Amino acid sequence: RVSTDTTIYQARFDSTSWTGELLAFPVNPDTGLLASYPNWDAGYKLESVAWNARTIITNEPATGGVPFAWASLNATQQALLNTDPDTLTADTLGEDRVEYLRGNEDLELQEGGTFRDRVRKLGDLVNSSQAYVGVPNFAYPDWLERFEDVSNPRSLTNGAAESYSEFIARMAALGSGAGREAMLYVGANDGMLHGFTANPDIVLGGIEKLAFVPNEVYTTLGQLTSPDYTHRYYVDGSPTAADVMFSDNRWHTMVAGGLNGGGRGIYALDVTDPTAFSEANAASIFLWEIGATGDFADLGFTYSQPAIVKNHSGTNAYTYESGEGEWVTVFGNGYASAAGKAVLYIVDAETGSYIDHVVVDDAGNNGLSTVSPVDIDGDFKIDIIYAGDLKGNVWKFIPDGTLNGWKADFGGNPLFTAPADPTGTLTNTQPITMRIEAGRHPAGLPGVMVYFGTGSYFQVGDNVGDANTHSVYGIWDAWNNCSYDAGGRRSYCTSDFSVTDGMLTLTPPTTPNITRANLLQQCVTNTDGSSCLPKRTVPG
């Protein structure tokens, strides 16, 4: 429904100066058309903010969140910023570089300084889509987190937990009763995730309230100051926002994001209360950051956008177990990892602690893309995770029978592999780099429809055209082995082991039955009506 406050937010960039714009266009409620001019441009508004008046935080790995200030950085971070980006030799300009990155224009060449001239402070917004956070709207029921024992729905398992209604009321009380200020979070190639007010008002909107510099970008951060700067990616991934129950038994709103081509890292921030945004509160705003070390050695460039969800029910779907269904962040390992594997990662949403990982391909030259978690039975816990990889495989992950673990379905085989070419005449692969979309079968049949297209736009040469054949697919992941509890809130919908629920035993298939022989050609006609392009999909 279009109202007088309906606003379209648009991120743009200028490749001549590598600067960014974040624009707010009002929508005409009568015509549905965008206004010719935006109400505000966040990049323009940032120009009037003094460099030392901004709230910018960073991650100092030994202590956590700290102000983005020279004295707060560790020796490694300081050494990286004390390095001339052109000669790669040490200098003593690290503190100046911090001030420049914060927006001190006096350090630019045009002002008599030594660093790169900028048209504006906000860097280019290329691949990062903004995440909107306003009034809590996930519509979680009040029993979630409080009444987890579905075998006895009236059993209070955590009476200390804040209900979602109480959380909504707490957020409505912020700002002296005006409610939580709506925010937009977006990554930029100036080394920062930015948080801007989303108010459509010309005066109140587009104001930066927070910025965050991940530790993973420090290795190239100094390049931004070079007069010979050539474009690089930094915080180029799209953040994800979600409401999560933390260990303090209160709901929190968090954002998590990757860096795309900017590095091998995933970060998370607590953005529950924008009125608490300050550098003094950096430690409570910053949650965690993961790099390609230890349990996460297979992390590649993080093109996989994280999902923040409630984990599955553990070893028994009908009884409550302590620690079951915890909130997690799930992501693919991305591309160009050290060993070129395709890996699913699951970490604790609040702490970033490792929970599980699943390697589905260790043959090299691969990587897992953005994941698509699915809640089959409506209990707000995920039952299936779908994801594609660079070799055209569609992977289906299911609970492995442990409390929090996962495994690849079908004995570790993919649900489907996009053929090298539908006609059989070419040998190109069909990488899946997009997030797979999942939905119900249009005819109401059991199972899940998964939709995806193939192709990539991140590797060298992708921007000069692709003569290979690519496709759009609709695949029916069919099964009829779901069983529900008396309350209708739990189901077994697995595919490679028998399930006994006291009434019947269901034995699903052990291998996927989707092959090229199942695919039907669909015809896509060119706009001029000249030819028919072959594409494939499964009937539904």
N, C-alpha and C positions, 0 to 999 in steps of 0.2 A: 504494500500500500504506500503510495507516494503522498507525503505530507509537506507542509511548509518548511520542515526542518530536514527533509531528505537531502543528503549530500553525497556526492561521489568524490572519493579521494583518488588522486592520480599522482603517481611518482614518475618523474622525468629526469633526463640527464642531457647535458650538453657535451658532446665529444670533442669540441674544440678547446674547451677549458676544463673538462672533466669535473663539472660542478653539477649539483642536483637541485631539483625542485620537488616539493611536495605540495600539491595544490588541492584546494577544497572548492568544488563546483556545486552550487545549489541546483536542485532539480525543480523545474516548474511543475507544480502539482496539477495543473490543468492539462498541460501538453506532454509532460514526461520528458521534456527536452532539457539538456544541460544549459546553464547560462553561458553566455559568450565569454565572460570573464570570471575568474575564481574570486571567492571571498577573501582568500588569503594564500600566501605562499610561505611555507615554513622556512625555506632557505633564505628568503628575503628578510624575514623577521629576525633570523639568527644574526644577521649582519649588525644589528643594533645592540647586541649583547656583548658586554666586555668579556674578554677571554678568561679573566680571573673571577667572573661572576657566574660562570656555568657550573652545573652539577655534573661532573664527569668522574666516573669511578673505573677501577680496573681490578684485575685479579693478580695479587701477589701470591704465588702458589703456596708459600709456607704459612701465610696468615689468612688468606682469603681476600675479601673485598676491602679495598683501600682507595683513597682519593687518587685520581690520576695527577700526581704531583711528584716532582723529582725526589723529594725526601722519602716518599712512600714506596719507591721502587726498590727491588732487590739488586744485588750486584750484577747479575746476569742481564737484567732488563736495562740497567744503566749502561753497561758495556755495549750493548747493541745500539743504544741511542747515542752513545759517544763515538760512533763509527761513521766516518764520512761515507755516504752511500755511493759516491762515484769512485773514490780511490780505495775504499774498504780499509783505510788506515784509521787508527784511533785519533780522535781529537778531543776537545774539551767542550763541545757544543751540545752535549746531551740535554742539559737543563733548558737551553734555548729551544731545542727541538720539542721538548714537552710543551713549552709555552706556545710555540708556533702551532702545534697540533691542537692545542686548546683554542687557537684562534687569534693569537697575538700578531696583528698585521705589521707592527713596527719592525719585525724581523724579516720582512720580505724585501727583495731587491729594490722594488719600487719605492720603498721607504728608507733606503739606505742600509738595509740588512744584507744577509748572505743567502737567504732561503728563497725558494720558488715563489713567484708572484701568483696570487690567487684572485679570481674574480669574486668569489664568495667562499665562505667557510664550509658550507655543506658540500660534501663530496658527492660524486655521481651515484645515483640510485638505479642500478642496472637490472639485476635479477631478483632483488629482494622485494617481495610483496609485503605491504604493511599488515600487521595484525591489530585489529580493533579490540579494545578492552573498555567496556562501559559498565552498565548495570549487569550484575550476574544473571546469565540467561541460559545456563545449561539444564535447567528444569529437573535437577536431581530431586528424587523424593526424600522426604524427611527421614524415612527409615534407613536410607543408605548410611552406612558407617555406624548406625546405632543398633539395628536389628539385622545381624548378618546370618543368623541361624535359620535357614529356610526350612529346615525340618520342623521348626517351631517358630513361626513368624512373629509370635508375641514375646519371644524370649529376648530380653534386653541384653545385648552382648557388650555394649560400650556406652553406658549412660552418660559418660563425660563428654562424648562427641557433640560438637555443635551441629545442629540441624541446618539443612540448606536454607530453610526459611529464616532461621536466626542469622545466618550469614548475610542474606539479602538485606535484612533489617539493619545489620551492623554497617553495611556499606552505604545504605540509605542515610544513615546518621552522620556520615562524614561531611566535612565542609559546613559545619553548623546546621546540618539538616538538609543541605542542598543536594547531597548524594555524592557518590564517588565521581570524580571528574573523568570523563571519557578520554582515552588516550589512544594514540597510534604508535606502534613500535615497528621500526623499519631499519634494515641494515644499509650501510653506505660504504663506499670505497674510499672513505677518509679514515678508516680504521675503527669505526664506532658503530654500535647499535644506538639509535636515537629514539627517544620517547617524546612525542609532541602532543599537545592538547588537541583533541578532535572536535572541540566545540565549533559549530558552523559559523558562529559569530565572528565578524571581521576583527574585532579587538581581542576576544578571548581565545580564539583558535590559533593553531600553528605555533604555539610557544613551546620551546624545548624545556622539558622538566628534568630530563635525565639523559645521560649518554654513558656507554660502557665500552671499554677497550679490552677485548679478550687477550689473554696472555699469548695465545697462539699466533697473533699477528706481529709480535714484536720483532721477529727476525727480518721483516721487510718494512717495518713502520717508518724507519728513517728515510726510506726512498721517497716518501711524500714531500720531503723538504728539499730534494735535489732540483736545481734549476734545469737539469736535463731530464727531468722526470718523464718516463713513459708509462702509460697506464698499467696499473696492476689491480688485482682484486684483493679485497680485505674482508669486510663483513658483508658478503654478497648473498648469503642465504636468507630465505624467508623464515621469520620466527613463527612459532606456534604458541597460542595462548590457551590456558585451561584453568579451571578451578579444581583444586586438589586438597584433600584432607591431609594435613601434616601431623607429625608426631605430637604436637601440642594440643591435638584434638580440636583444632580450629581449621576452617576452610581458608585457603590461600589461593591467590591468583598468581600463576607463574607463566613466564615465557621461556621457551627453549628454542635454540636455533643453531644452524651450522654456518659454515663460511663459504660454501661452494668452492670456487677456485681460489679463495683466499687462504686456505690452509686446511690442516687436518685437525679439526677441533669441533666440539659441541659444548655449548654453554647454557646456563639457566639462571634466571633472575626471579626474585620475588617482587611482583609489582602490585601487590594487593592494595596498598594505600599510597597514592601519589602525593598526599600531603606529607608523607614521611620521607620523600626523596630529598636527600642531602648527602654531601660527601661525608659528614659525620656518621651517617647511617650506612655507609658502604658495606660494612660487614654483614648487616642484616638484609640488605638488598641482594647482594651476590649470593648465589646458592652453590654453584659448582661449575667446573670446566673440565673437560676430558680431552686429552691429547693422545697421540699415537704411541703410547708406551704401556708396558705391563700387560694387563688383561685386554687392552685396547690396541695392541701392536698392529692389528690388521685394519685399523682405521685409515681410510684414504681421504682424499679431498672430499669434504662432507657436503656433497650435492644431495644427500638424502635429508629431507626435512623431517625433524623429529615428530613423533606422535606422543601425546601425553594421555594415558588411559589407565583404567583400573584393570589389574591383571586377573587372570582366570582364577577359578575356585580351588585350585589345589588338587589333592589326591582323592577327595570325595565330594562329589557335587551336591550331596544332600545334607551334609552336616557342616557346621562352622568349625574352622580350625584357626587357631591363633596365628596371625600373620598372613592369612589367606587374602587374596584379592587386594594386595597392596597397590598403591598408585605407582606407575612406572613410566619411564620415558623409553620409547622403542624407536630404533632407527637402523637403517642399513649402513654398512660400513663405507659406502661411497666408492670413489674410483681412484685408481693409481695408488693403491696401498703398496706396502713394501713387497708383499708376496703375490699381489694381484688376486686375492681370494674374494669370494662373495660371502658375506657374513651378516647375520642378524644379531643385533645387540639389544639387551634389555637391562636397564639400570633403574635404581631407586629414584623416583621423581624428585624427592626432597633433597637427597644427599648426593646423588650421582653415583652411589656405590654400585659396583658390578653385581648383577644378579645371574645373568646367563648369556651365552652366545651360541649360535648355531652356524657352523660352516657348511654351506651347501655346495660349494665348488672351490677346490684348492688347486686347480690345474693352471692357474695364472691368467692374466689378462682379463680379469673380470671384476665385478663389484656390484653390490646390492643397492638398488635405488630406493626411493621413498616408499615407506611401508603403508599398507592400508589395513588397519585393524577392523574386525567385524564382531559385533555383539549379536549373536544369533537369537538369544532367548529373551532379550530385553531386561536383563538383570544388572545392566550397566558394567558388566565385566566382559572383557574380550574373549572370544572363543576361537577365532581364526585370525591369522595375519597373512595377507597376500603381499607379494613384492616381486618385481621384475629385476632382471640383471642385464649386463652388457652383451650376453650371448643369446638373448631372446627367450630366456627361460622365465616362466611364471611359477613361482614357488608358493606353496601353501604350507603354513606352519600351524601346528596344533599343540595343545598341552601334552607333555611327555609323561604324565602320571605322577610327577613330583609336585611339591607344593607350589613352586614358581616357575618351573622349567618349561622349555619348548623344544620341539623337534620338527624336522621337515616331514610332511605327510608322504604317503605312498613309498615308504621304505627309503626315503631320501631321494626319490625321483621327482622331477618337476611335474606340476599339473599339466603343463603344456609348454611346448617349445615353438616359438614362431619360426616357421620354415625359412631357410635361406632365401627362398624366392617362391611365391605361390605358383609360378608357372613351371618351376623346376629347371629353368634355363640359366639362371644366374647363381652365383656362389656367395653373394654378400650376406653378412649376418643382419639380423634385424634387432638391434639393441632396444631394450625397454628402459627408458630413462625417466618416464613420467610416473606419477602416482597412479596405480591401478584403481579404478572406480568399481565399487561393488554395490550390488542391489539385488532385489528379489526378482525371481523369474516373472516375466510379464503375464504368464498364464497361471501363476500361483503354484507352480510345481515346486517340489522340495529342492533345496540347494541354493546356490548363489550364482548370479550372473556377474562375471568380471569383464570389464571393458578397458581397453588400452590401445594406444597407438605405438608405433615403433619409430625409431630414429634418434639421433643425438644432435646436440648443439652445444658442445663444450670442448670438443677435441680440435686440435689444429687441423684446419681444412674444412671444418663443418660450415664455416661462413661463406664458402665460395661455391656452394651448391653440391648436391648429392645426386649422382646419376643412378644410385641404387634404388631398388624397389622397396617401398615401405608400405605398411598396411595398418588398418584399424580393425581390431578384433572384438568380438563378443563371444565369450566362452562360458558355457554352462557347467559349473561345478556341481554335478548332480549327485545327490545321495538321499536315501530315505530312511536313515537310521537314527533320527532324532527321537529322544524320549523325554517327556516333561514331567516335572513333579506335580503334586496335587495343586500347588499354588500357581503353576504355569510359569514359574520364573527360572527354572533350571532345565537344561537339556544337554544330552550327549549328542553331538553332531560331529563325530570323528570318522575317520576313513580307513584306519588300518589296524584296528584291534576290536575284538568282540566286546560288547557291553552287556552286562546283566544288571537289570534294575529291579529284580524281584518278580517281574511279570513276564518278561520275554528276553531272549537273547538275540542281539542284532549283530550280524557279521558283515561288515562293509568290505568293499573290494580292497585288495592290497596293491593294486597298480592303477594308475589313471587310465581311463578308456577313451581319451580324446586323442585322435590322430588326424592327420590331414584328410583321411577318408570321411571324417565326420563333418568337414567344413563345407559350407555351401557358398558359392561365389555370389557376391553382391555387386551390382553395377553402379558405379559413380560416373555420371556424365559430366564432361567438361562444360563450362559456362556457355561456350559457343555451340554446344550440342554436337561437337565433331567426333568424339570417340567415347568409348566406354572403358574405364579403367578397372581392372580386376581387383577386387578386394574379397576378404573372406570373413565369415562369421559362423557361429553355431546357431542353429534354429532355436527360437524361444518364443 
